[in-house]
Amino acid sequence: MPLTTFLKKLSPGRIIALGFLFCILLGSLLLSLQPGIALPYLDALYTATSAVCVTGLNVIDPGSTFSPFGQFVLGCLIQIGGLGVASIGVGIMLAMGKKINLKERRVIRDAMNLDSGKGLIRFVKAIFYTTLLIELLGAFLSFPVFFRDYPLPRAIGLSLFHSVASFNNSGFDVLGNGTSLIPYQKDVLLNLVTCALVIA
């Protein structure tokens, strides 16, 4: 049976659940297959699940365990979990210029727990643009703090990851050694930015 026929027969709830499952499985594969990093698949699966579900529970230290690529994958999983699989799917379809049909609109409506499908595409676009603006602003404000302690590429990566993780309230950090933001507990700027991102 072709995939499109199979998906047409599924209820919106099942499509959403399968979307989450697909993201978790793909993310866990990418995390476990990083070159030079020996990570048991079960730990990668747990980490990917925690990231997509934005719980922040860890069985490993992401900062010490993952390469920059792994940290990028983790950040993407957090973003997908925070925005929702349906929103990300719609965003990709819109970027490709594809029209959203009625079934897809129903999936989005159910995923976002909305009463009506009116103005749905405009709503999803607004979510994307608002998220992008807030996270880039958070990264921009966090950057000077991290740039004091890290070289430019690492400071940029930390600023972006920190902003995405904080805005999605995921509880993950990639500073390493299990320190989280403890070394920055007296840094007023980073604490205010982090709080503002979580609240936003």
N, CA, C and O of each residue as an XYZ file, in Angstrom:
800
protein
N       0.845     -1.180      0.000
C       0.000      0.000      0.000
C       0.896      1.252      0.000
O       1.790      1.358      0.840
N       0.675      2.200     -0.924
C       1.491      3.417     -0.947
C       1.315      4.218      0.345
O       0.265      4.168      0.987
N       2.358      4.952      0.708
C       2.356      5.733      1.952
C       1.222      6.743      1.983
O       0.570      6.905      3.015
N       0.972      7.431      0.863
C      -0.086      8.444      0.840
C      -1.459      7.825      1.090
O      -2.285      8.413      1.787
N      -1.707      6.649      0.530
C      -2.984      5.954      0.752
C      -3.113      5.551      2.212
O      -4.178      5.688      2.813
N      -2.019      5.053      2.777
C      -2.013      4.650      4.187
C      -2.319      5.847      5.085
O      -3.132      5.744      6.004
N      -1.665      6.988      4.820
C      -1.863      8.182      5.646
C      -3.275      8.741      5.520
O      -3.820      9.273      6.487
N      -3.870      8.623      4.332
C      -5.235      9.132      4.126
C      -6.239      8.386      4.988
O      -7.263      8.945      5.380
N      -5.947      7.125      5.283
C      -6.873      6.310      6.066
C      -6.740      6.555      7.573
O      -7.598      6.135      8.349
N      -5.675      7.227      7.981
C      -5.436      7.440      9.411
C      -6.161      8.676      9.931
O      -6.381      9.642      9.201
N      -6.527      8.621     11.207
C      -7.124      9.792     11.855
C      -6.026     10.821     12.126
O      -4.851     10.458     12.182
N      -6.385     12.102     12.295
C      -5.375     13.123     12.590
C      -4.519     12.788     13.814
O      -3.313     13.035     13.815
N      -5.131     12.238     14.836
C      -4.390     11.877     16.047
C      -3.294     10.857     15.781
O      -2.187     10.964     16.309
N      -3.617      9.865     14.955
C      -2.619      8.839     14.617
C      -1.509      9.405     13.738
O      -0.349      9.014     13.873
N      -1.857     10.319     12.845
C      -0.835     10.946     12.000
C       0.140     11.742     12.860
O       1.350     11.694     12.641
N      -0.388     12.471     13.836
C       0.459     13.257     14.746
C       1.375     12.329     15.536
O       2.571     12.590     15.665
N       0.811     11.243     16.065
C       1.611     10.284     16.842
C       2.710      9.663     15.980
O       3.843      9.506     16.436
N       2.378      9.310     14.734
C       3.386      8.745     13.824
C       4.463      9.772     13.483
O       5.631      9.418     13.327
N       4.075     11.039     13.369
C       5.050     12.102     13.111
C       6.054     12.209     14.245
O       7.256     12.333     14.010
N       5.555     12.162     15.482
C       6.453     12.194     16.641
C       7.361     10.972     16.657
O       8.560     11.085     16.909
N       6.784      9.799     16.386
C       7.563      8.566     16.365
C       8.668      8.632     15.308
O       9.809      8.254     15.573
N       8.325      9.113     14.116
C       9.311      9.234     13.040
C      10.452     10.163     13.459
O      11.622      9.832     13.264
N      10.121     11.325     14.035
C      11.156     12.283     14.471
C      12.060     11.675     15.530
O      13.279     11.839     15.486
N      11.461     10.977     16.477
C      12.245     10.355     17.555
C      13.182      9.296     16.988
O      14.360      9.260     17.343
N      12.668      8.425     16.101
C      13.506      7.360     15.541
C      14.624      7.922     14.664
O      15.767      7.473     14.755
N      14.303      8.898     13.817
C      15.329      9.511     12.974
C      16.370     10.229     13.834
O      17.572     10.102     13.603
N      15.895     10.983     14.828
C      16.815     11.687     15.726
C      17.718     10.741     16.493
O      18.911     11.005     16.645
N      17.158      9.635     16.979
C      17.966      8.677     17.743
C      19.021      8.027     16.852
O      20.143      7.781     17.295
N      18.663      7.747     15.594
C      19.649      7.182     14.655
C      20.790      8.164     14.406
O      21.961      7.783     14.431
N      20.445      9.429     14.167
C      21.473     10.440     13.913
C      22.374     10.631     15.127
O      23.584     10.802     14.985
N      21.779     10.601     16.329
C      22.577     10.773     17.553
C      23.485      9.576     17.804
O      24.599      9.736     18.301
N      23.014      8.377     17.463
C      23.813      7.175     17.752
C      24.888      6.914     16.704
O      25.835      6.171     16.961
N      24.750      7.518     15.522
C      25.701      7.251     14.436
C      26.759      8.342     14.268
O      27.394      8.420     13.217
N      26.957      9.177     15.274
C      27.986     10.215     15.165
C      29.362      9.580     15.111
O      29.678      8.731     15.945
N      30.184      9.967     14.155
C      31.522      9.382     14.059
C      32.356      9.679     15.295
O      32.370     10.805     15.792
N      33.045      8.667     15.782
C      33.967      8.836     16.907
C      33.305      8.905     18.266
O      33.986      9.125     19.268
N      31.992      8.724     18.329
C      31.287      8.795     19.615
C      30.580      7.469     19.849
O      29.719      7.063     19.068
N      30.957      6.797     20.940
C      30.341      5.508     21.271
C      29.153      5.764     22.192
O      29.318      5.930     23.400
N      27.982      5.794     21.625
C      26.766      6.023     22.402
C      25.812      4.871     22.166
O      25.397      4.641     21.031
N      25.448      4.128     23.228
C      24.493      3.032     23.035
C      23.187      3.562     22.438
O      22.738      4.658     22.770
N      22.591      2.766     21.556
C      21.385      3.222     20.876
C      20.275      3.572     21.869
O      19.539      4.536     21.656
N      20.149      2.800     22.949
C      19.090      3.055     23.932
C      19.238      4.448     24.545
O      18.240      5.129     24.783
N      20.479      4.875     24.803
C      20.710      6.231     25.341
C      20.342      7.289     24.297
O      19.775      8.329     24.633
N      20.670      7.016     23.031
C      20.319      7.943     21.952
C      18.799      8.034     21.804
O      18.255      9.120     21.605
N      18.119      6.893     21.900
C      16.664      6.858     21.797
C      16.020      7.631     22.944
O      15.080      8.400     22.739
N      16.534      7.419     24.146
C      16.001      8.135     25.324
C      16.198      9.645     25.165
O      15.290     10.430     25.437
N      17.397     10.041     24.720
C      17.708     11.460     24.557
C      16.823     12.092     23.484
O      16.305     13.192     23.677
N      16.647     11.405     22.355
C      15.807     11.923     21.272
C      14.357     12.053     21.733
O      13.691     13.041     21.424
N      13.872     11.060     22.467
C      12.497     11.108     22.980
C      12.329     12.280     23.935
O      11.347     13.018     23.856
N      13.286     12.447     24.833
C      13.241     13.536     25.796
C      13.289     14.896     25.097
O      12.620     15.839     25.518
N      14.082     14.992     24.029
C      14.201     16.260     23.296
C      12.907     16.594     22.552
O      12.421     17.722     22.631
N      12.349     15.619     21.832
C      11.124     15.864     21.075
C       9.947     16.141     22.016
O       9.049     16.914     21.683
N       9.958     15.519     23.167
C       8.887     15.751     24.154
C       9.228     16.907     25.103
O       8.493     17.165     26.056
N      10.325     17.589     24.844
C      10.863     18.712     25.625
C      10.746     18.520     27.140
O      10.254     19.393     27.855
N      11.211     17.354     27.610
C      11.209     17.093     29.054
C      12.540     17.475     29.689
O      12.579     17.867     30.855
N      13.645     17.364     28.925
C      14.957     17.715     29.462
C      15.583     16.635     30.316
O      16.625     16.865     30.930
N      14.969     15.452     30.370
C      15.547     14.353     31.158
C      16.714     13.752     30.382
O      16.623     13.530     29.175
N      17.806     13.492     31.087
C      19.017     12.987     30.435
C      19.558     11.755     31.144
O      19.465     11.627     32.365
N      20.123     10.856     30.354
C      20.892      9.752     30.927
C      22.376      9.939     30.590
O      23.231      9.176     31.039
N      22.659     10.968     29.793
C      24.037     11.320     29.420
C      24.172     12.836     29.528
O      23.178     13.551     29.653
N      25.413     13.317     29.479
C      25.648     14.758     29.472
C      25.809     15.187     28.006
O      26.842     14.904     27.400
N      24.811     15.863     27.428
C      24.875     16.207     25.997
C      26.102     17.040     25.628
O      26.657     16.873     24.542
N      26.525     17.927     26.512
C      27.666     18.783     26.209
C      28.970     18.025     26.103
O      29.821     18.361     25.280
N      29.137     16.993     26.938
C      30.370     16.213     26.929
C      30.294     15.039     25.958
O      31.327     14.541     25.511
N      29.089     14.593     25.627
C      28.916     13.389     24.815
C      28.845     13.684     23.323
O      29.466     12.983     22.524
N      28.094     14.717     22.938
C      27.813     14.933     21.531
C      28.805     15.874     20.860
O      29.317     16.814     21.468
N      29.056     15.592     19.594
C      29.849     16.477     18.735
C      28.983     17.694     18.401
O      27.794     17.708     18.722
N      29.565     18.720     17.756
C      28.723     19.842     17.319
C      27.546     19.385     16.449
O      26.452     19.942     16.542
N      27.772     18.365     15.599
C      26.675     17.843     14.790
C      25.572     17.266     15.676
O      24.390     17.525     15.447
N      25.957     16.485     16.686
C      24.984     15.893     17.606
C      24.216     16.961     18.371
O      23.015     16.826     18.607
N      24.917     18.020     18.756
C      24.254     19.121     19.459
C      23.276     19.846     18.530
O      22.213     20.292     18.962
N      23.645     19.958     17.256
C      22.748     20.549     16.265
C      21.486     19.692     16.114
O      20.374     20.219     16.085
N      21.664     18.371     16.019
C      20.523     17.453     15.908
C      19.630     17.591     17.139
O      18.406     17.649     17.023
N      20.250     17.643     18.314
C      19.496     17.787     19.563
C      18.690     19.083     19.550
O      17.524     19.094     19.945
N      19.308     20.175     19.096
C      18.607     21.448     19.005
C      17.420     21.380     18.048
O      16.356     21.936     18.324
N      17.612     20.692     16.915
C      16.516     20.526     15.948
C      15.367     19.715     16.547
O      14.198     20.040     16.343
N      15.705     18.660     17.285
C      14.671     17.841     17.919
C      13.880     18.648     18.949
O      12.661     18.511     19.052
N      14.581     19.486     19.705
C      13.909     20.347     20.681
C      12.967     21.319     19.966
O      11.833     21.535     20.394
N      13.460     21.899     18.867
C      12.637     22.850     18.105
C      11.404     22.172     17.532
O      10.309     22.733     17.574
N      11.574     20.960     16.992
C      10.436     20.205     16.455
C       9.435     19.907     17.560
O       8.229     20.062     17.370
N       9.935     19.482     18.709
C       9.047     19.186     19.830
C       8.324     20.424     20.341
O       7.143     20.368     20.682
N       9.044     21.540     20.392
C       8.448     22.774     20.894
C       7.393     23.340     19.962
O       6.326     23.760     20.410
N       7.684     23.353     18.673
C       6.721     23.888     17.701
C       5.636     22.872     17.365
O       4.517     23.247     17.014
N       5.964     21.595     17.473
C       5.013     20.548     17.124
C       5.319     19.984     15.748
O       5.658     20.717     14.820
N       5.196     18.693     15.635
C       5.489     17.997     14.383
C       4.591     18.516     13.260
O       5.048     18.697     12.131
N       3.315     18.754     13.570
C       2.381     19.217     12.540
C       2.788     20.601     12.029
O       2.749     20.852     10.825
N       3.174     21.493     12.935
C       3.594     22.845     12.533
C       4.822     22.784     11.642
O       4.893     23.471     10.624
N       5.791     21.957     12.029
C       7.012     21.824     11.232
C       6.670     21.279      9.845
O       7.175     21.768      8.834
N       5.808     20.261      9.809
C       5.397     19.678      8.524
C       4.741     20.711      7.622
O       5.027     20.770      6.426
N       3.859     21.526      8.195
C       3.193     22.569      7.417
C       4.200     23.605      6.948
O       4.144     24.066      5.808
N       5.125     23.970      7.835
C       6.158     24.937      7.468
C       6.975     24.462      6.280
O       7.273     25.242      5.376
N       7.338     23.181      6.277
C       8.111     22.610      5.166
C       7.276     22.627      3.885
O       7.771     22.982      2.816
N       5.995     22.237      4.008
C       5.130     22.215      2.821
C       4.934     23.618      2.249
O       4.940     23.805      1.033
N       4.761     24.604      3.132
C       4.595     25.986      2.670
C       5.868     26.491      1.996
O       5.810     27.175      0.975
N       7.025     26.144      2.580
C       8.301     26.563      2.001
C       8.497     25.951      0.608
O       9.136     26.552     -0.256
N       7.943     24.749      0.399
C       8.046     24.085     -0.901
C       6.969     24.562     -1.871
O       6.949     24.149     -3.030
N       6.067     25.437     -1.396
C       5.012     25.964     -2.253
C       3.829     25.031     -2.418
O       3.023     25.207     -3.331
N       3.713     24.020     -1.526
C       2.619     23.052     -1.643
C       1.365     23.603     -0.955
O       1.451     24.258      0.084
N       0.213     23.330     -1.545
C      -1.062     23.746     -0.933
C      -1.419     22.760      0.177
O      -1.114     21.570      0.092
N      -2.067     23.275      1.211
C      -2.466     22.447      2.348
C      -3.925     22.044      2.146
O      -4.807     22.898      2.065
N      -4.174     20.720      2.064
C      -5.539     20.252      1.830
C      -6.345     20.196      3.141
O      -5.819     20.492      4.214
N      -7.614     19.815      3.038
C      -8.508     19.829      4.204
C      -8.060     18.858      5.292
O      -8.113     19.181      6.479
N      -7.618     17.661      4.882
C      -7.176     16.666      5.876
C      -5.964     17.199      6.637
O      -5.890     17.067      7.858
N      -5.010     17.806      5.914
C      -3.820     18.354      6.558
C      -4.199     19.489      7.511
O      -3.618     19.627      8.587
N      -5.180     20.300      7.103
C      -5.651     21.378      7.987
C      -6.278     20.804      9.261
O      -6.112     21.356     10.349
N      -7.004     19.683      9.109
C      -7.608     19.039     10.284
C      -6.536     18.519     11.236
O      -6.678     18.613     12.455
N      -5.455     17.967     10.666
C      -4.349     17.471     11.485
C      -3.730     18.630     12.271
O      -3.468     18.504     13.467
N      -3.499     19.755     11.595
C      -2.907     20.920     12.253
C      -3.832     21.429     13.349
O      -3.398     21.714     14.466
N      -5.121     21.540     13.012
C      -6.099     22.035     13.990
C      -6.101     21.153     15.239
O      -6.097     21.662     16.360
N      -6.107     19.827     15.045
C      -6.115     18.902     16.179
C      -4.803     18.969     16.959
O      -4.805     18.926     18.189
N      -3.682     19.075     16.241
C      -2.375     19.124     16.908
C      -2.239     20.372     17.769
O      -1.600     20.343     18.821
N      -2.848     21.476     17.314
C      -2.732     22.740     18.043
C      -3.922     22.980     18.967
O      -4.028     24.021     19.615
N      -4.812     21.994     19.011
C      -5.961     22.063     19.905
C      -6.796     23.323     19.655
O      -7.187     24.017     20.593
N      -7.065     23.609     18.361
C      -7.846     24.781     17.985
C      -9.285     24.371     17.694
O      -9.543     23.241     17.279
N     -10.218     25.292     17.913
C     -11.632     25.004     17.670
C     -11.986     25.084     16.193
O     -12.889     24.389     15.728
N     -11.275     25.931     15.456
C     -11.634     26.182     14.065
C     -10.401     26.120     13.178
O      -9.275     26.313     13.637
N     -10.635     25.847     11.890
C      -9.538     25.833     10.932
C      -9.380     27.167     10.219
O      -8.574     27.295      9.297
N     -10.155     28.163     10.651
C     -10.113     29.486     10.002
C      -8.787     30.171     10.268
O      -8.334     30.238     11.410
N      -8.161     30.683      9.206
C      -6.907     31.427      9.355
C      -5.751     30.578      9.856
O      -4.791     31.098     10.424
N      -5.846     29.273      9.646
C      -4.857     28.336     10.178
C      -3.460     28.561      9.613
O      -2.482     28.559     10.360
N      -3.361     28.753      8.311
C      -2.056     28.920      7.673
C      -1.406     30.214      8.147
O      -0.207     30.253      8.423
N      -2.212     31.281      8.238
C      -1.701     32.552      8.749
C      -1.194     32.381     10.190
O      -0.167     32.942     10.573
N      -1.934     31.601     10.968
C      -1.577     31.344     12.359
C      -0.235     30.599     12.458
O       0.624     30.957     13.263
N      -0.069     29.556     11.627
C       1.181     28.781     11.631
C       2.356     29.659     11.209
O       3.432     29.595     11.803
N       2.141     30.483     10.174
C       3.207     31.398      9.744
C       3.584     32.360     10.863
O       4.764     32.634     11.084
N       2.581     32.869     11.566
C       2.842     33.792     12.676
C       3.651     33.103     13.776
O       4.542     33.713     14.367
N       3.342     31.836     14.049
C       4.098     31.073     15.055
C       5.556     30.956     14.627
O       6.462     31.169     15.433
N       5.782     30.617     13.358
C       7.155     30.463     12.855
C       7.932     31.767     12.949
O       9.052     31.794     13.459
N       7.340     32.843     12.458
C       8.048     34.126     12.451
C       8.312     34.630     13.872
O       9.387     35.158     14.157
N       7.331     34.464     14.757
C       7.499     34.901     16.142
C       8.591     34.088     16.829
O       9.440     34.637     17.531
N       8.559     32.780     16.619
C       9.579     31.901     17.211
C      10.966     32.283     16.714
O      11.899     32.415     17.505
N      11.099     32.457     15.410
C      12.390     32.825     14.817
C      12.898     34.140     15.393
O      14.069     34.249     15.759
N      12.031     35.126     15.473
C      12.417     36.443     15.988
C      12.873     36.356     17.444
O      13.926     36.884     17.803
N      12.084     35.691     18.274
C      12.413     35.601     19.703
C      13.703     34.817     19.922
O      14.550     35.219     20.720
N      13.852     33.683     19.204
C      15.052     32.870     19.406
C      16.308     33.564     18.892
O      17.364     33.467     19.517
N      16.211     34.262     17.768
C      17.388     35.006     17.273
C      17.752     36.150     18.206
O      18.931     36.420     18.435
N      16.740     36.821     18.744
C      16.998     37.897     19.713
C      17.654     37.326     20.972
O      18.596     37.912     21.505
N      17.154     36.189     21.441
C      17.741     35.533     22.612
C      19.185     35.128     22.367
O      20.040     35.300     23.235
N      19.457     34.584     21.170
C      20.831     34.193     20.822
C      21.745     35.414     20.741
O      22.884     35.377     21.206
N      21.241     36.491     20.151
C      22.004     37.732     20.018
C      22.373     38.292     21.402
O      23.500     38.742     21.612
N      21.421     38.260     22.338
C      21.672     38.791     23.683
C      22.544     37.863     24.518
O      23.266     38.324     25.402
N      22.488     36.555     24.248
C      23.312     35.583     24.986
C      24.748     35.549     24.479
O      25.671     35.216     25.223
N      24.930     35.895     23.210
C      26.236     35.761     22.570
C      27.385     36.443     23.317
O      28.421     35.807     23.513
N      27.255     37.718     23.750
C      28.392     38.364     24.426
C      28.855     37.605     25.671
O      30.045     37.590     25.989
N      27.904     36.973     26.376
C      28.236     36.226     27.594
C      29.079     35.005     27.240
O      30.109     34.756     27.867
N      28.642     34.243     26.233
C      29.377     33.034     25.859
C      30.683     33.366     25.137
O      31.655     32.616     25.236
N      30.708     34.484     24.414
C      31.905     34.870     23.672
C      33.065     35.227     24.601
O      34.226     35.159     24.197
N      32.758     35.604     25.835
C      33.820     35.879     26.828
C      34.605     34.609     27.159
O      35.796     34.673     27.460
N      33.935     33.462     27.101
C      34.546     32.205     27.558
C      34.867     31.205     26.453
O      35.581     30.232     26.697
N      34.356     31.423     25.246
C      34.514     30.426     24.179
C      34.928     31.093     22.881
O      34.661     32.278     22.681
N      35.590     30.334     21.977
C      35.907     30.886     20.654
C      34.621     31.173     19.867
O      33.551     30.659     20.194
N      34.745     31.994     18.838
C      33.587     32.486     18.083
C      32.612     31.394     17.631
O      31.423     31.504     17.928
N      33.063     30.336     16.920
C      32.084     29.331     16.449
C      31.328     28.659     17.610
O      30.117     28.451     17.540
N      32.068     28.326     18.670
C      31.427     27.676     19.831
C      30.460     28.634     20.525
O      29.383     28.222     20.957
N      30.836     29.902     20.633
C      29.969     30.898     21.273
C      28.671     31.072     20.486
O      27.597     31.204     21.074
N      28.773     31.074     19.151
C      27.573     31.189     18.312
C      26.684     29.958     18.519
O      25.475     30.085     18.710
N      27.294     28.763     18.481
C      26.529     27.523     18.684
C      25.847     27.481     20.040
O      24.676     27.113     20.141
N      26.584     27.860     21.093
C      26.003     27.870     22.441
C      24.861     28.867     22.547
O      23.834     28.584     23.164
N      25.044     30.036     21.943
C      24.002     31.071     22.003
C      22.720     30.595     21.328
O      21.625     30.765     21.865
N      22.865     29.993     20.138
C      21.693     29.503     19.416
C      21.022     28.346     20.157
O      19.801     28.319     20.307
N      21.843     27.383     20.624
C      21.264     26.233     21.333
C      20.568     26.694     22.611
O      19.450     26.274     22.910
N      21.246     27.565     23.360
C      20.686     28.059     24.616
C      19.351     28.765     24.377
O      18.404     28.598     25.145
N      19.289     29.550     23.308
C      18.060     30.284     23.007
C      16.924     29.334     22.642
O      15.807     29.483     23.138
N      17.206     28.351     21.769
C      16.190     27.366     21.374
C      15.734     26.545     22.581
O      14.536     26.346     22.784
N      16.689     26.070     23.376
C      16.356     25.240     24.539
C      15.550     26.025     25.574
O      14.612     25.496     26.171
N      15.916     27.280     25.780
C      15.199     28.094     26.770
C      13.799     28.443     26.292
O      12.834     28.317     27.045
N      13.683     28.884     25.035
C      12.376     29.275     24.511
C      11.403     28.103     24.504
O      10.210     28.279     24.752
N      11.917     26.895     24.216
C      11.066     25.703     24.204
C      10.986     25.035     25.567
O      10.355     23.990     25.725
N      11.645     25.662     26.565
C      11.581     25.194     27.952
C      11.953     23.719     28.061
O      11.274     22.936     28.725
N      13.070     23.353     27.380
C      13.402     21.930     27.258
C      14.274     21.388     28.385
O      14.259     20.185     28.645
N      15.023     22.237     29.050
C      15.860     21.758     30.142
C      17.178     21.142     29.719
O      17.887     20.586     30.558
N      17.532     21.224     28.437
C      18.805     20.693     27.958
C      19.863     21.780     27.956
O      19.556     22.959     27.774
N      21.123     21.375     28.163
C      22.233     22.299     27.968
C      23.388     21.543     27.337
O      23.489     20.324     27.472
N      24.257     22.266     26.650
C      25.400     21.622     25.994
C      26.721     22.245     26.455
O      27.705     22.240     25.715
N      26.737     22.775     27.666
C      27.976     23.363     28.185
C      28.969     22.286     28.622
O      30.173     22.540     28.672
N      28.485     21.110     28.933
C      29.367     19.995     29.300
C      29.646     19.908     30.784
O      29.409     20.857     31.531
N      30.150     18.765     31.202
C      30.511     18.476     32.596
C      29.340     18.612     33.563
O      29.544     18.766     34.767
N      28.132     18.558     33.052
C      26.946     18.598     33.910
C      26.770     19.895     34.672
O      26.060     19.926     35.677
N      27.401     20.967     34.216
C      27.343     22.219     34.974
C      26.097     23.030     34.687
O      25.681     23.831     35.524
N      25.489     22.843     33.524
C      24.367     23.655     33.086
C      24.768     25.123     33.164
O      25.859     25.473     32.715
N      23.941     25.978     33.706
C      24.260     27.410     33.763
C      24.840     27.833     35.118
O      24.902     29.025     35.420
N      25.262     26.863     35.931
C      25.817     27.190     37.251
C      26.990     28.170     37.154
O      27.063     29.087     37.973
N      27.919     28.024     36.187
C      29.007     28.998     36.109
C      28.529     30.430     35.817
O      29.280     31.386     36.010
N      27.284     30.572     35.355
C      26.753     31.889     35.010
C      25.672     32.352     35.983
O      24.854     33.212     35.656
N      25.678     31.768     37.183
C      24.603     32.101     38.123
C      24.605     33.572     38.539
O      23.570     34.101     38.944
N      25.766     34.238     38.442
C      25.818     35.651     38.820
C      25.809     36.584     37.613
O      25.958     37.797     37.761
N      25.635     36.020     36.426
C      25.593     36.847     35.223
C      24.152     37.335     35.011
O      23.278     36.580     34.584
N      23.936     38.601     35.318
C      22.583     39.173     35.291
C      21.982     39.098     33.886
O      20.821     38.719     33.732
N      22.763     39.458     32.855
C      22.248     39.469     31.487
C      21.755     38.083     31.077
O      20.626     37.946     30.608
N      22.592     37.049     31.249
C      22.209     35.705     30.811
C      21.004     35.194     31.595
O      20.132     34.534     31.031
N      20.953     35.491     32.881
C      19.804     35.063     33.691
C      18.519     35.749     33.243
O      17.470     35.110     33.162
N      18.596     37.047     32.952
C      17.401     37.762     32.485
C      16.955     37.260     31.114
O      15.763     37.075     30.868
N      17.933     37.041     30.215
C      17.594     36.532     28.871
C      16.959     35.153     28.970
O      15.955     34.879     28.313
N      17.549     34.278     29.800
C      17.010     32.924     29.959
C      15.592     32.964     30.500
O      14.706     32.284     29.983
N      15.376     33.751     31.529
C      14.023     33.873     32.114
C      13.029     34.409     31.091
O      11.913     33.901     30.976
N      13.437     35.437     30.347
C      12.546     36.035     29.350
C      12.196     35.024     28.258
O      11.050     34.968     27.812
N      13.171     34.228     27.827
C      12.913     33.215     26.794
C      11.948     32.149     27.292
O      11.042     31.741     26.564
N      12.138     31.693     28.530
C      11.258     30.662     29.092
C       9.837     31.206     29.216
O       8.873     30.528     28.862
N       9.715     32.432     29.719
C       8.384     33.033     29.889
C       7.731     33.291     28.529
O       6.533     33.067     28.358
N       8.527     33.766     27.562
C       7.977     34.051     26.222
C       7.455     32.786     25.571
O       6.958     32.831     24.446
